[in-house]
Amino acid sequence: MRITKVVAQSDSVVVDCEWAGTSSQDLQYENGSLNAGEELKFNVVSFLKFRATKMFQQIDYCTLTT
């Protein structure tokens, strides 16, 4: 995973990152397919909320870019 941007304000943090991995099995998805052993790439944005120095909420949005 490579973090490309972090923005923090008050009790919220937004993290933008790129993630890559290798498919362990054949995959079918909306725009095509991948064979086992092929690389997957995602753009991921995570929205984090903190309360009393502890994270209490995380929402992730992922887009497959392979």
C-alpha positions as CSV (number, residue, x, y, z in Angstrom):
1,M,0.0,0.0,0.0
2,R,1.2,3.5,-0.8
3,I,-0.4,6.5,0.9
4,T,-0.7,9.3,-1.6
5,K,-2.5,11.9,0.6
6,V,-3.6,12.5,4.2
7,V,-5.9,15.3,5.3
8,A,-6.8,15.9,9.0
9,Q,-9.2,18.3,10.6
10,S,-10.6,18.3,14.1
11,D,-11.7,14.7,14.8
12,S,-11.6,13.5,11.2
13,V,-8.8,12.1,8.9
14,V,-9.1,11.2,5.2
15,V,-6.4,8.8,3.8
16,D,-6.0,8.3,0.0
17,C,-3.9,5.4,-1.0
18,E,-3.0,3.0,-3.8
19,W,-3.1,-0.8,-3.0
20,A,-1.8,-3.7,-5.1
21,G,-1.9,-7.4,-4.7
22,T,-2.0,-10.7,-6.6
23,S,-5.2,-12.6,-7.2
24,S,-5.1,-16.0,-5.6
25,Q,-8.0,-17.3,-7.7
26,D,-9.9,-16.4,-10.9
27,L,-12.2,-13.4,-10.4
28,Q,-15.2,-12.1,-12.4
29,Y,-16.1,-8.5,-11.9
30,E,-18.3,-5.8,-13.5
31,N,-15.8,-4.7,-16.2
32,G,-14.1,-8.0,-16.9
33,S,-12.1,-10.8,-15.2
34,L,-8.7,-11.6,-13.8
35,N,-6.9,-14.9,-13.7
36,A,-5.2,-16.3,-10.7
37,G,-1.7,-14.8,-10.4
38,E,-2.6,-11.5,-12.1
39,E,-2.0,-8.2,-10.3
40,L,-5.0,-6.3,-8.8
41,K,-4.7,-2.5,-8.2
42,F,-7.1,-0.4,-6.2
43,N,-7.5,3.3,-5.3
44,V,-8.8,3.4,-1.7
45,V,-10.1,6.4,0.3
46,S,-10.6,5.9,4.0
47,F,-12.6,8.3,6.2
48,L,-11.7,8.0,9.8
49,K,-13.4,9.5,12.9
50,F,-11.8,9.8,16.3
51,R,-13.3,10.3,19.7
52,A,-11.2,10.7,22.9
53,T,-8.0,9.7,20.9
54,K,-9.5,6.4,19.7
55,M,-10.8,5.7,16.2
56,F,-14.5,4.8,16.4
57,Q,-15.5,4.8,12.7
58,Q,-13.9,3.9,9.4
59,I,-15.6,4.1,6.0
60,D,-13.7,2.9,3.0
61,Y,-14.3,3.5,-0.7
62,C,-12.4,1.3,-3.2
63,T,-12.1,1.4,-7.0
64,L,-10.6,-1.4,-8.9
65,T,-8.1,0.1,-11.5
66,T,-6.6,-3.0,-13.0
